[in-house]
Structure formats: C-alpha cells, structure tokens
Amino acid sequence: MARNRSLQLAALATVAVPGLNVVATRPPQKVTADFRLCGVLDSAGRHWVVQAPLHAAAAMAMDTEVQVLRELDDAARAASLPFDVVQPEGFADMPEGWRAMVYRELSGRELDIDALTPGPGPSGSLARAIAAVHELDPASIADAGLPVYDASSYRQRRLAEVDDAARTGRVPPVLLGRWERALEDVALWQFSECPVHGDLAPENVLVSNGRVAAIINWSNAHVGDPAEDLAWLYTAAPEDSLDTIEEAYALARSEQPDKHLVDRALLYSELAVARWLMHGVRIENPEIISDAEGMLAELARQVADSAPIGYSQPVVQAWEVEGSLDPNETLPDRETDADEYTGDLEADDLPGVLDPDATAEIPVIASGDTAAEDVATTGSPT
C-alpha cells in the first residue's frame, strides 16, 4: 500500500513539473499528521520532493505557506537570508480536491540539538539564522496575508491560554502563580514586532557542515514576538550553548534585543506544556492529558525554588549587609578599600532572594505541520 502511494505521488510530480522524467522514488518517504512526503529522482539525477496534504486544513496551510515562500525566496536571492528555503516548482490537483506541491530537495540534515555547543559553530549559525528572519521587513509577511500581532494582543492570548488551562484544575498552583505574575508584569511586554517563523524545532532546521543550510515549514509564520522563535531552545538546547546563542543573536540584530526577550522565551517554553494539556483535553485523549499532567508536575518541582520570570537580583553592596553606617563615618573608597568591605555573601545573608540560576528543563513540544487543531500545540498565536 505504501509503495502504491509513493508511485501515485511520483506520478503527480510528472504532472506538476512539465518535462520531469521520474526514474525512481527516494527518501524522504514519510507521513506526518498533515502531509505525505515522497522523494523522487529524475533522469538528470536531480532529487525532488512531493508534498501532499492529508486533509483540508493542511491544504489551506500549505497554500498560505506558498505565499510566504515567495517572499522568502526574494529575500534569499537578495542575500538577506543566510539559508535556503523551499522553492515550489509546480502543483498537481489531487482527487480530494486540493493540490500537491513539488520542489527541489534541500541540502542538510535535521538539526541535532545536542550538537549545539559554546563558541563558533552550529550554535552561532543557528542564532544568526533566527536573527536574519527577525530582520526581514514585516510588510513582506503582512503582504502575504499572514497575521500581525502586537505586544498587547500577544499578552492577551497568553492570558487566555493560562485561564483555559487553569479551568481544567490540572495545573499546579505554583505554575499558575508564576505565569500570572509574568503576564501581569507590563515591563516584560514591551517589544518591537518582527517576522517570526512560529514553529521552530529541530526537524524544521536543516544543517550541513556545521551551519544552518535551510529552514522549512513556514505555515505558522507571522509578525509578532521574536521570543517565540527562541523558546524551544530554552527547553531543549544544552545549557552551556545558550550564552553563545544569545550573544550571536544580539550581534546579528540591527537593534539591541529588548532586555526581557529571554524572560518571555522562558515563559513561552513553559506554556507549551499547558498547550499540550489543552490539546489533550480538546480531543479527549487520556494519554496526552496524563502525559501533560506528569510534565506539569515535574516542571512545578523544578521551578518551585526558582526566581520568578523577569526577576532581577538586586545589587547589594557588602557594607549594606553589615549594617547602617555611623552618620559621621566616611564612606569607603570603592577602589582603594575594596578588600576591606567586600567578601563572599552567603545565601542566608540575603533572605527572600531566590536562586536565579535554577532553570527548568522540559521536553520539546513539537507541533504537527499545520492542522487547525494542532496549531493549539505550537507556540504560535495563530
């Protein structure tokens, strides 16, 4: 049966691209929640991919992605993007009433998240690739008919997500309090909107020779919060690679990223678990609900003693801890007398200050490609 489906898709390729002479099927041969993909080889030795939607929502999403790909192709040709994107070469009608897309296979392999290391290499390349997306003209995404969200609408959508999750009674109170505090902190929600991919995950990033060669699956692209494209890294990337990623990203942006970019990325990564729970609730899947509950419980345990999202530890001078100075006493010179007034502070010296280094590690929640119901499990506000 699978072979017959592959042969059917290969036949569609010859219809979609006039003159294409298919001689064999090749990888990829896979089925996702939304698409069936089949690689084919032509008589000239070129590799192609046929992408066929499995349902109407996926077909609509693919049509939307085609609009984005045209804009991205223009940007890639203008050297604004340091990676390749899919270039649709043709379409063929399917019996179900929608169409399949055919494109040249892109080079590179799926990103190995564990390969992200400190210093030059894949970490820096990935950061620069994400920054390049965020540097695109927002009008190019808006002109493709994709959503545009400002900071206020982003915050309202996240609030709605937390409210929905809270009503299930399945979210630990420590998480609800943590998320609500972050959402009520208006200082966190001041950012400049930009184009974002909206569904970055290892399977959507192709790497070749230690650099990002291509980024795929753009159906969730929109104009919004750049933190959304970084959230997955705070759940999956090795912790020692994050400084390199943050630094390379900041250097590649034309404007300095806002100081709460990482805070919102961390919040989005945690809320991904709540969205997984809500997906299970909506489709009434006990296994997903149970899985999400376990993840929420583990997350609650990990963040129980962590600083609130957006919290910055105050700078405390050693002489402020020792006690009040005599009004007639001269303040120490902070350079010449530093040895006299500085010393190692113990945790007990700063009551109420939480551990700012505690981080939560939760599994990546990867969405399906684009089904309307599956969109609820991505980080996308669409």
WOURTA-V667089 format. One record per backbone hydrogen bond with DSSP energy under -1.0 kcal/mol. NH is the residue of the N-H (numbers start at 1). CO is the residue of the C=O. E is the energy in kcal/mol with one decimal. If there is no record, write none. Layout:
# WOURTA-V667089
nh:NH co:CO e:E
nh:NH co:CO e:E
This chain:
# WOURTA-V667089
nh:5 co:1 e:-2.2
nh:6 co:2 e:-2.2
nh:7 co:3 e:-2.4
nh:8 co:4 e:-2.1
nh:9 co:5 e:-2.3
nh:10 co:6 e:-2.4
nh:11 co:7 e:-2.0
nh:12 co:8 e:-1.8
nh:13 co:9 e:-1.8
nh:14 co:10 e:-1.2
nh:15 co:11 e:-1.1
nh:16 co:12 e:-2.6
nh:17 co:13 e:-2.2
nh:20 co:17 e:-2.1
nh:23 co:41 e:-3.1
nh:24 co:41 e:-1.3
nh:26 co:39 e:-3.2
nh:30 co:37 e:-1.6
nh:32 co:35 e:-3.1
nh:36 co:52 e:-2.4
nh:37 co:30 e:-2.9
nh:38 co:50 e:-1.9
nh:39 co:26 e:-1.3
nh:39 co:28 e:-1.4
nh:40 co:48 e:-2.2
nh:41 co:24 e:-3.1
nh:42 co:46 e:-2.3
nh:43 co:21 e:-1.8
nh:45 co:42 e:-2.1
nh:48 co:40 e:-2.8
nh:49 co:103 e:-2.8
nh:50 co:38 e:-2.9
nh:51 co:101 e:-3.2
nh:52 co:36 e:-2.8
nh:54 co:34 e:-2.7
nh:59 co:55 e:-1.9
nh:60 co:56 e:-2.4
nh:61 co:57 e:-2.2
nh:62 co:58 e:-2.4
nh:63 co:59 e:-1.9
nh:64 co:60 e:-1.9
nh:65 co:61 e:-2.4
nh:66 co:62 e:-2.1
nh:67 co:63 e:-1.1
nh:68 co:64 e:-1.5
nh:69 co:65 e:-2.9
nh:70 co:66 e:-1.7
nh:71 co:67 e:-1.3
nh:72 co:68 e:-2.6
nh:73 co:69 e:-2.6
nh:74 co:70 e:-1.6
nh:75 co:71 e:-1.8
nh:76 co:72 e:-2.8
nh:77 co:73 e:-2.4
nh:78 co:74 e:-1.4
nh:79 co:76 e:-1.5
nh:80 co:75 e:-2.8
nh:84 co:213 e:-3.0
nh:89 co:102 e:-3.2
nh:90 co:102 e:-1.1
nh:92 co:100 e:-1.9
nh:94 co:98 e:-3.2
nh:97 co:94 e:-1.9
nh:100 co:92 e:-2.9
nh:101 co:51 e:-2.6
nh:102 co:90 e:-2.4
nh:103 co:49 e:-2.1
nh:105 co:47 e:-2.0
nh:109 co:207 e:-2.6
nh:111 co:202 e:-1.4
nh:111 co:205 e:-2.2
nh:115 co:112 e:-2.4
nh:116 co:113 e:-1.3
nh:125 co:121 e:-2.2
nh:126 co:122 e:-2.8
nh:127 co:123 e:-2.2
nh:128 co:124 e:-2.4
nh:129 co:125 e:-2.0
nh:130 co:126 e:-2.4
nh:131 co:127 e:-2.4
nh:132 co:128 e:-2.1
nh:133 co:129 e:-1.6
nh:134 co:130 e:-1.9
nh:135 co:131 e:-1.2
nh:136 co:133 e:-1.3
nh:140 co:137 e:-1.6
nh:142 co:138 e:-2.5
nh:143 co:139 e:-2.9
nh:145 co:142 e:-1.9
nh:146 co:141 e:-1.5
nh:149 co:223 e:-3.0
nh:154 co:150 e:-2.1
nh:155 co:151 e:-2.3
nh:156 co:152 e:-2.3
nh:157 co:153 e:-2.1
nh:158 co:154 e:-2.1
nh:159 co:155 e:-2.4
nh:160 co:156 e:-2.1
nh:161 co:157 e:-1.8
nh:162 co:158 e:-2.3
nh:163 co:159 e:-2.5
nh:164 co:160 e:-2.5
nh:165 co:161 e:-2.4
nh:166 co:162 e:-2.7
nh:167 co:163 e:-1.9
nh:168 co:165 e:-1.1
nh:169 co:166 e:-1.6
nh:175 co:172 e:-1.1
nh:176 co:172 e:-1.8
nh:177 co:173 e:-2.7
nh:178 co:174 e:-1.6
nh:179 co:175 e:-2.9
nh:180 co:176 e:-2.6
nh:181 co:177 e:-2.0
nh:182 co:178 e:-1.7
nh:183 co:179 e:-2.4
nh:184 co:180 e:-1.7
nh:186 co:184 e:-1.2
nh:188 co:185 e:-1.8
nh:189 co:186 e:-1.2
nh:194 co:224 e:-2.1
nh:196 co:222 e:-2.9
nh:204 co:201 e:-2.1
nh:205 co:202 e:-1.4
nh:206 co:214 e:-2.9
nh:207 co:109 e:-3.5
nh:208 co:211 e:-2.7
nh:211 co:208 e:-1.3
nh:213 co:206 e:-2.8
nh:214 co:206 e:-1.7
nh:215 co:84 e:-1.6
nh:216 co:204 e:-2.2
nh:221 co:218 e:-1.8
nh:222 co:196 e:-1.7
nh:223 co:147 e:-2.4
nh:224 co:194 e:-3.0
nh:228 co:225 e:-1.7
nh:229 co:226 e:-1.1
nh:230 co:227 e:-1.2
nh:231 co:227 e:-1.2
nh:233 co:230 e:-1.1
nh:236 co:232 e:-1.5
nh:237 co:233 e:-1.4
nh:241 co:238 e:-2.0
nh:242 co:239 e:-1.2
nh:245 co:241 e:-2.1
nh:246 co:242 e:-2.9
nh:247 co:243 e:-2.5
nh:248 co:244 e:-2.7
nh:249 co:245 e:-2.4
nh:250 co:246 e:-2.4
nh:251 co:247 e:-2.3
nh:252 co:248 e:-1.4
nh:261 co:258 e:-1.7
nh:264 co:260 e:-2.3
nh:265 co:261 e:-2.0
nh:266 co:262 e:-2.5
nh:267 co:263 e:-2.1
nh:268 co:264 e:-2.9
nh:269 co:265 e:-2.0
nh:270 co:266 e:-1.8
nh:271 co:267 e:-2.6
nh:272 co:268 e:-1.2
nh:273 co:270 e:-1.3
nh:275 co:271 e:-2.2
nh:276 co:272 e:-1.7
nh:277 co:273 e:-2.1
nh:278 co:274 e:-2.5
nh:279 co:275 e:-2.1
nh:280 co:276 e:-2.0
nh:281 co:277 e:-2.2
nh:282 co:278 e:-2.6
nh:283 co:279 e:-2.0
nh:285 co:280 e:-2.6
nh:289 co:285 e:-2.2
nh:290 co:286 e:-2.6
nh:291 co:287 e:-2.4
nh:292 co:288 e:-2.8
nh:293 co:289 e:-2.5
nh:294 co:290 e:-2.1
nh:295 co:291 e:-2.0
nh:296 co:292 e:-2.7
nh:297 co:293 e:-2.4
nh:298 co:294 e:-2.1
nh:299 co:295 e:-2.5
nh:300 co:296 e:-2.7
nh:301 co:297 e:-1.9
nh:302 co:298 e:-2.1
nh:303 co:299 e:-2.1
nh:306 co:303 e:-1.8
nh:307 co:355 e:-1.2
nh:311 co:308 e:-2.2
nh:320 co:317 e:-1.1
nh:321 co:317 e:-1.1
nh:322 co:318 e:-1.6
nh:329 co:326 e:-2.3
nh:337 co:333 e:-2.2
nh:341 co:337 e:-1.3
nh:342 co:338 e:-1.3
nh:349 co:346 e:-1.6
nh:350 co:347 e:-1.4
nh:353 co:350 e:-1.8
nh:355 co:305 e:-1.1
nh:375 co:371 e:-1.8
nh:376 co:373 e:-1.2
nh:377 co:374 e:-2.5
nh:378 co:375 e:-1.4
